[in-house]
Amino acid sequence: MTGGKRVLLIIGGGIAAYKSLDLIRRLRERGVKVKVVMTAAAQQFITPLAAGALTAEKVYTDLFDREAEQDVGHIRLARDTGLIIVAPATADLMAKMAQGLAGDLASTVLLATNRPVLVAPAMNPAMWAHPATQRNVATLKTDGIAFIGPESGEMAESGEAGLGRMAEPLAIAERALELLEAGSALPARPLAGKHVVITSGPTHEPIDPVRYIANRSSGKQGHAIAAAAAEAGARVTLISGPVTLPDPAGVTVIPVETAKEMLAAVEAALPADVAIMAAAVADWRVAQEGSEKIKKDGSGQPPALALVENPDILSTVGHLAGNRPKLVVGFAAETQNLIANAQGKLQRKAADWIVANDVSPSTGVMGGDANTVRIVTHDGIEDWPTLGKTEVARRLVARIAAALETAEG
Ligand SMILES: Cc1cc2nc3c(=O)[nH]c(=O)nc-3n(C[C@H](O)[C@H](O)[C@H](O)COP(=O)(O)O)c2cc1C
């Protein structure tokens, strides 16, 4: 295999560049030979001297380096490696990659390479959330570029927090090793180019300005599916009810409260290739939401709360005429007659699959980390063993990718 355990690390011009020095150490500890390319902006944050001392190799900074280019060095740099890592990947560098620009050494190498590329973005949350950056990320994912992070947390700028921190050097090194060990094959990104819409969490249906009807859904399973779909290369829109979980990396999250808001957000997110409706949507809402806090009136009689049915999001999506995703997956959280109820839902709601799980209190599924699911399709029922919610998510995403591939022939 060309390159073996060799990595070309491209360091972009962000504050997180200092973490890339630690990344070099982590890679070398794992027996990986590291060469470094630094952008002009990166050299404002760390010096080639530091990177060179840690790699024990020449550091490349200039496209028009007479010595290195005697044998067209930029092409050698691009090809003579097992993997290219871009860390920190600036918004600017990702924009250049998405556009195929090659105005400096880093971008030229990235355009000339035929090796797998792992990108670790790092930037201010507003820069990451900007539609231009998100468009570039989607393009790069479609092109088969692997991503790690960004993560949520405090920014280097004081007082700023959100999605945009570079993944930790150790996590980048581990992912790099996985990609190197996968050999020269491009990383498995079976959902590259696909748009997946996922709902997650509970809904809150207001009774009055201070009270609401809710349920015990934590959103853990839906969020894990969103993370797994993003890892598999999909563009993911996650429409989430109120949860306390961090936003999964590389996913567009749309927060909502009520079932009506969730339906509107799902409709606005379409078209999509796949819809996974994992949220625990309240079946009913209060007919007349109190505009003021409802008070005891002294009569000893509790107020009567009239309920009306909420829109059925899964059924609405399943029955769409023009815009129906190719695969519509619903969830059935039941406490009795699991399979009969799931099969009924499959038919009534025009879903393709129902992921059925028993949420009786004794199972600990609601809010817990494990799940025992059965996949009910028009062809039969599959029993899955008890797995962590992350593992359930990965298996489900793999099964979805396989189903899309079969459908598309
Ligand atoms: C103090 C400072 C910190 C910066 N941090 C980041 C950052 O974290 N991420 C980013 O995308 N750009 C950041 N920028 C902007 C980039 O340095 C700028 O877009 C530069 O042109 C990127 O060049 P490059 O992509 O060739 O490395 C920062 C700029 C300054 C002055």
The ligand as an ORCA input file, in Angstrom:
! r2SCAN-3c Opt
* xyz 0 1
  C      -6.894     35.571     15.979
  C      -7.533     34.889     14.798
  C      -8.113     33.654     14.991
  C      -8.718     32.988     13.924
  N      -9.290     31.768     14.152
  C      -9.891     31.120     13.128
  C     -10.473     29.857     13.325
  O     -10.447     29.284     14.437
  N     -11.081     29.252     12.291
  C     -11.151     29.833     11.066
  O     -11.754     29.241     10.169
  N     -10.577     31.034     10.835
  C      -9.952     31.689     11.829
  N      -9.386     32.916     11.593
  C      -9.416     33.466     10.240
  C      -8.354     32.805      9.366
  O      -7.066     32.936      9.946
  C      -8.370     33.426      7.955
  O      -9.598     33.120      7.339
  C      -7.229     32.923      7.092
  O      -7.314     33.536      5.826
  C      -7.269     31.415      6.910
  O      -6.242     31.017      6.060
  P      -5.963     29.486      5.712
  O      -7.269     28.848      5.462
  O      -5.104     29.543      4.477
  O      -5.215     28.898      6.849
  C      -8.750     33.585     12.633
  C      -8.134     34.833     12.467
  C      -7.543     35.472     13.520
  C      -6.902     36.808     13.286
*
